[in-house]
Amino acid sequence: MPIRKVLMPPPAMNIAHVSRDVQVPPTPANSGFRTEYTKPSSDDFFGVSFDDTAENNLLSHVLLEVSFVIVVTRVIRFLLKPLRQPRIVSEILGGVLVGPSFLGHNRKFATYAFPDSANFVVRNVGVMGFMYFLFMAGVRTDMSMVWRSAKKHVYIALTGFFVPWFVVIGIGLFMRRSMSDAYGDWLSIGVLGSSTAVTAFPVLYPILKELNILNSEVGRLALSSAIVVDMLGIVAIVILEATVQVKSGSNHGLWCLAAVLLTVAIMYVGTRAAVSRIIRNTPEGKPVDQTYIVAILVGVLVAGFVTDFLGVAIANGPLWLGLMIPDGPPLGTTLVERSDTIIMELLMPFSFMFIGQSTDLAAMGKAWSDLKPICAIVAIGHFTKVVTCLLSGLFIHMPVADGLALGLILTLRGQVDLLLFVHWLQKEVIQPQVYTMMVMLSVLVTAVSTPLIGILYDPTKPYMVNRRRTIQHTPPSTELGVVLKIHDEEDTAKFINFIEASNPTVSSPISIYGLHLVEIVGRGYPRLLDHEKLAQYSTYAIYETIHQAMKVYQESKSECISYKAYTAMSPKRTMFRDICELALINKATLILLPYHKDLPQNHHRIVLVSAVLANAPCSVGILLDKGHFRSNSMLAVNPTDFQAQLHQLVLLFLGGADGREALYYADRMVGNQNVRLTVVRFLAYDGEGDDEMEKKLDDGAVTWFWMKNEMNRRVNYREVEVRNGEETVATVHAMNDNTFDLWIVGRKHGINPVLLRGLEDWSENSELGVMGDYVSSLYCDAAASVLVVQQQVLREQKHWLRRLGLV
């Protein structure tokens, strides 16, 4: 009698199978069949069967596999973190660890934990993960960078692509006779050459972001070169795909190329029209509607199906679709914000399991004698790429360490390379042993290169200038360059009145460089935009009214004030570099930052201030405004509103470089006829704790200031001797009668520690210094705004050999 197996629907959570036999009476519908229900084995564990019928628990096993890989990957990532390893290394190793190379090598473990039925699901979901990863990478890519790239970027991209490619192909053809017929196919050699020469932008972006060099000089150069190389790589891959099709017939390759070109043209026209409509229907400043997002994500699967149907790698379609969607707000930003976490944290673990299941180190070891020539060819290719990029960097006058770091960056391997290896394996262009070797070489190259990049390249090195860019060393009759970090409208209002208080005149003009920072979401290439050079101003100025308000003020005092507007798009952690770079290229004397003490909501701003203080190529001012430098009108700023009232300023001079810088800035401000200044100098009783050199410099600065302003009735100067921080605080309390509009203090460098004795442990905001933190706190009960000044810190440039510990 034929037997029909029936799986009983499980109770509760669809995990366990029902353990009972059921007798079904024969009916006309099941006549001739005996129904048999599957019994669980004695190896049931919490209701999950781990026996030969494990395919009946497909969902349970898939969940087990993915959970296991995520945990293993996180553990490996934790262990490798001290070695400065990027995330991609731990993810690949996690997939390999659970594959047949290690845990999966145990047949019983593989049967129980990773049955073939569950692996089938993992492989397909893993391919979908790669598809969405490349789609998001395409969305982040700014295609306009291809034709806007500087000549040096194109030069490095072309030499870094063609030189290694020709070297690998040449050496491969020369060594072909010594290779096994299975590994020495000419098409396989072509794949080795292209995989070594191409540097994928989707691979570089996450690694450079982890290294915090995304918006550094070398980081921008590497990303720009990678975008150019990616365009060459896409063309090369399509040609290789068509070449593979030739095996099926002489005309198949031409038909493949024609179909691909037609598909891209249709996709371009249709996607552009749809995207334009979506953007038109999205209100300004609002995210794109969820319906459109879902439709686009479904379109990714359709694009993958079409390219797979044409015989091209399935991930090409999603990548092309992503490239046709404009990066940044509103569409690109919304897509990344709503999808990136799910793709990276949920789908990509399937992808790395897929990679691990196809990797077999044991099989590679058995064929190692035949693989040695291929390994040598790939190693020579990577070495050639590093040397080529180094020489190209020297040609454009890059330092040796930076050129070497650039070469190592452009050799990094990752997700795109793994997907291509899988594709060529499925097309039988490369053998499984070659595939395993290529995967492990990718891990090795990335694992070795990443920490070396961190050692060789110091992204803060350009800000270490030897020339003094301070207020103290800027003659009064010269222009003062000020970089303003503007966050919102309130910042703009207070900066306008603060600049007015700084007494800009025809003989002492002020150049203002307003910078608005935007977190890079939905974009992969960081940019520093000069609005004077943009054809469409409003496209990039998210807060156009901010820059317009500053422009209105500048036009009202055009004889003594100039203004240039900038917008920087970069990751939060490295936004400080945009501020420092703007100050560097414009040779600014002062960076002026707004400060907000609401730590839970503005923690990033506090971190940003600390980073600027540590790396600034000039002096830094931190303005904590309490309403005294705020205008009521944003768009119609009238300088006479400020001049109509008298402003009381007080300088707490505790000595040191920062105190002297604050004194010189206060001297500039007192030139304004509507400003009254009180200077209080704190001295240690009997000179206890004084540094002789600092004391002489302080005496010289104070003497100069007093001689200059001795006849100025708007300036009041006095000295106070104190024994400790408690007496210093008592003096400040005695002065605090709420008549002052602004407290000015030096941050910390060079202050006699006796003046602050007992206050160091009390301070909570180190970026303001001890005294700046106190006068801005509730304990001081001061209603006045606070300006904390730090003079430019000249830092020693450490040679890369010294960072390696060799010299």
Rosetta blueprint (number, residue, H / E / L):
1 M L
2 P L
3 I E
4 R E
5 K E
6 V E
7 L L
8 M L
9 P L
10 P L
11 P L
12 A L
13 M L
14 N L
15 I L
16 A L
17 H L
18 V L
19 S L
20 R L
21 D L
22 V L
23 Q L
24 V L
25 P L
26 P L
27 T L
28 P L
29 A L
30 N L
31 S L
32 G L
33 F L
34 R E
35 T E
36 E E
37 Y E
38 T L
39 K L
40 P L
41 S L
42 S L
43 D L
44 D L
45 F E
46 F L
47 G L
48 V E
49 S L
50 F L
51 D L
52 D L
53 T L
54 A H
55 E H
56 N H
57 N H
58 L H
59 L H
60 S H
61 H H
62 V H
63 L H
64 L H
65 E H
66 V H
67 S H
68 F H
69 V H
70 I H
71 V H
72 V H
73 T H
74 R H
75 V H
76 I H
77 R H
78 F H
79 L H
80 L H
81 K H
82 P H
83 L H
84 R L
85 Q L
86 P L
87 R H
88 I H
89 V H
90 S H
91 E H
92 I H
93 L H
94 G H
95 G H
96 V H
97 L H
98 V L
99 G L
100 P L
101 S L
102 F L
103 L H
104 G H
105 H H
106 N L
107 R H
108 K H
109 F H
110 A H
111 T H
112 Y H
113 A H
114 F L
115 P L
116 D H
117 S H
118 A H
119 N H
120 F H
121 V H
122 V H
123 R H
124 N H
125 V H
126 G H
127 V H
128 M H
129 G H
130 F H
131 M H
132 Y H
133 F H
134 L H
135 F H
136 M H
137 A H
138 G H
139 V H
140 R H
141 T L
142 D L
143 M L
144 S L
145 M H
146 V H
147 W H
148 R H
149 S L
150 A L
151 K H
152 K H
153 H H
154 V H
155 Y H
156 I H
157 A H
158 L H
159 T H
160 G H
161 F H
162 F H
163 V H
164 P H
165 W H
166 F H
167 V H
168 V H
169 I H
170 G H
171 I H
172 G H
173 L H
174 F H
175 M L
176 R H
177 R H
178 S H
179 M L
180 S L
181 D L
182 A L
183 Y L
184 G L
185 D L
186 W H
187 L H
188 S H
189 I H
190 G H
191 V H
192 L H
193 G H
194 S H
195 S H
196 T H
197 A H
198 V L
199 T L
200 A L
201 F H
202 P H
203 V H
204 L H
205 Y H
206 P H
207 I H
208 L H
209 K H
210 E H
211 L L
212 N L
213 I L
214 L L
215 N L
216 S L
217 E H
218 V H
219 G H
220 R H
221 L H
222 A H
223 L H
224 S H
225 S H
226 A H
227 I H
228 V H
229 V H
230 D H
231 M H
232 L H
233 G H
234 I H
235 V H
236 A H
237 I H
238 V H
239 I H
240 L H
241 E H
242 A H
243 T H
244 V H
245 Q H
246 V H
247 K H
248 S H
249 G L
250 S L
251 N L
252 H H
253 G H
254 L H
255 W H
256 C H
257 L H
258 A H
259 A H
260 V H
261 L H
262 L H
263 T H
264 V H
265 A H
266 I H
267 M H
268 Y H
269 V H
270 G H
271 T H
272 R H
273 A H
274 A H
275 V H
276 S H
277 R H
278 I H
279 I H
280 R H
281 N L
282 T L
283 P L
284 E L
285 G L
286 K L
287 P L
288 V L
289 D L
290 Q H
291 T H
292 Y H
293 I H
294 V H
295 A H
296 I H
297 L H
298 V H
299 G H
300 V H
301 L H
302 V H
303 A H
304 G H
305 F H
306 V H
307 T H
308 D H
309 F H
310 L L
311 G L
312 V L
313 A L
314 I L
315 A L
316 N H
317 G H
318 P H
319 L H
320 W H
321 L H
322 G H
323 L H
324 M L
325 I L
326 P L
327 D L
328 G L
329 P L
330 P L
331 L H
332 G H
333 T H
334 T H
335 L H
336 V H
337 E H
338 R H
339 S H
340 D H
341 T H
342 I H
343 I H
344 M H
345 E H
346 L H
347 L H
348 M H
349 P H
350 F H
351 S H
352 F H
353 M H
354 F H
355 I H
356 G H
357 Q H
358 S L
359 T L
360 D L
361 L H
362 A H
363 A H
364 M H
365 G H
366 K H
367 A L
368 W H
369 S H
370 D H
371 L H
372 K H
373 P H
374 I H
375 C H
376 A H
377 I H
378 V H
379 A H
380 I H
381 G H
382 H H
383 F H
384 T H
385 K H
386 V H
387 V H
388 T H
389 C H
390 L H
391 L H
392 S H
393 G H
394 L H
395 F H
396 I L
397 H L
398 M L
399 P L
400 V H
401 A H
402 D H
403 G H
404 L H
405 A H
406 L H
407 G H
408 L H
409 I H
410 L L
411 T L
412 L L
413 R L
414 G L
415 Q H
416 V H
417 D H
418 L H
419 L H
420 L H
421 F H
422 V H
423 H H
424 W H
425 L H
426 Q H
427 K L
428 E L
429 V L
430 I L
431 Q L
432 P H
433 Q H
434 V H
435 Y H
436 T H
437 M H
438 M H
439 V H
440 M H
441 L H
442 S H
443 V H
444 L H
445 V H
446 T H
447 A H
448 V H
449 S H
450 T H
451 P H
452 L H
453 I H
454 G H
455 I H
456 L H
457 Y L
458 D L
459 P L
460 T L
461 K H
462 P H
463 Y H
464 M L
465 V L
466 N L
467 R L
468 R L
469 R L
470 T L
471 I L
472 Q L
473 H L
474 T L
475 P L
476 P L
477 S L
478 T L
479 E L
480 L E
481 G E
482 V E
483 V E
484 L E
485 K E
486 I E
487 H L
488 D L
489 E H
490 E H
491 D H
492 T H
493 A H
494 K H
495 F H
496 I H
497 N H
498 F H
499 I H
500 E H
501 A H
502 S L
503 N L
504 P L
505 T L
506 V L
507 S L
508 S L
509 P L
510 I E
511 S E
512 I E
513 Y E
514 G E
515 L E
516 H E
517 L E
518 V E
519 E E
520 I L
521 V L
522 G L
523 R L
524 G L
525 Y L
526 P L
527 R E
528 L E
529 L E
530 D E
531 H H
532 E H
533 K H
534 L L
535 A L
536 Q L
537 Y H
538 S H
539 T H
540 Y H
541 A L
542 I L
543 Y L
544 E H
545 T H
546 I H
547 H H
548 Q H
549 A H
550 M H
551 K H
552 V H
553 Y H
554 Q H
555 E H
556 S H
557 K L
558 S L
559 E L
560 C L
561 I E
562 S E
563 Y E
564 K E
565 A E
566 Y E
567 T E
568 A E
569 M E
570 S E
571 P L
572 K H
573 R H
574 T H
575 M H
576 F H
577 R H
578 D H
579 I H
580 C H
581 E H
582 L H
583 A H
584 L H
585 I H
586 N L
587 K L
588 A L
589 T L
590 L E
591 I E
592 L E
593 L E
594 P E
595 Y L
596 H L
597 K L
598 D L
599 L H
600 P H
601 Q H
602 N H
603 H H
604 H H
605 R H
606 I H
607 V H
608 L H
609 V H
610 S H
611 A H
612 V H
613 L H
614 A H
615 N H
616 A L
617 P L
618 C L
619 S E
620 V E
621 G E
622 I E
623 L E
624 L E
625 D L
626 K L
627 G L
628 H L
629 F L
630 R L
631 S L
632 N L
633 S L
634 M L
635 L L
636 A L
637 V L
638 N L
639 P H
640 T H
641 D H
642 F H
643 Q H
644 A L
645 Q L
646 L L
647 H E
648 Q E
649 L E
650 V E
651 L E
652 L E
653 F E
654 L L
655 G L
656 G H
657 A H
658 D H
659 G H
660 R H
661 E H
662 A H
663 L H
664 Y H
665 Y H
666 A H
667 D H
668 R H
669 M H
670 V L
671 G L
672 N L
673 Q L
674 N L
675 V E
676 R E
677 L E
678 T E
679 V E
680 V E
681 R E
682 F E
683 L E
684 A E
685 Y H
686 D H
687 G H
688 E L
689 G L
690 D L
691 D L
692 E H
693 M H
694 E H
695 K H
696 K H
697 L H
698 D H
699 D H
700 G H
701 A H
702 V H
703 T H
704 W H
705 F H
706 W H
707 M H
708 K H
709 N H
710 E L
711 M L
712 N L
713 R L
714 R L
715 V E
716 N E
717 Y E
718 R E
719 E E
720 V E
721 E E
722 V E
723 R L
724 N L
725 G H
726 E H
727 E H
728 T H
729 V H
730 A H
731 T H
732 V H
733 H H
734 A H
735 M H
736 N L
737 D L
738 N L
739 T L
740 F L
741 D L
742 L E
743 W E
744 I E
745 V E
746 G E
747 R L
748 K L
749 H L
750 G L
751 I L
752 N L
753 P H
754 V H
755 L H
756 L H
757 R L
758 G L
759 L L
760 E L
761 D L
762 W L
763 S L
764 E L
765 N L
766 S H
767 E H
768 L H
769 G H
770 V H
771 M H
772 G H
773 D H
774 Y H
775 V H
776 S L
777 S L
778 L L
779 Y L
780 C L
781 D L
782 A L
783 A L
784 A L
785 S E
786 V E
787 L E
788 V E
789 V E
790 Q E
791 Q L
792 Q L
793 V L
794 L L
795 R L
796 E L
797 Q L
798 K L
799 H L
800 W H
801 L H
802 R H
803 R H
804 L L
805 G L
806 L L
807 V L
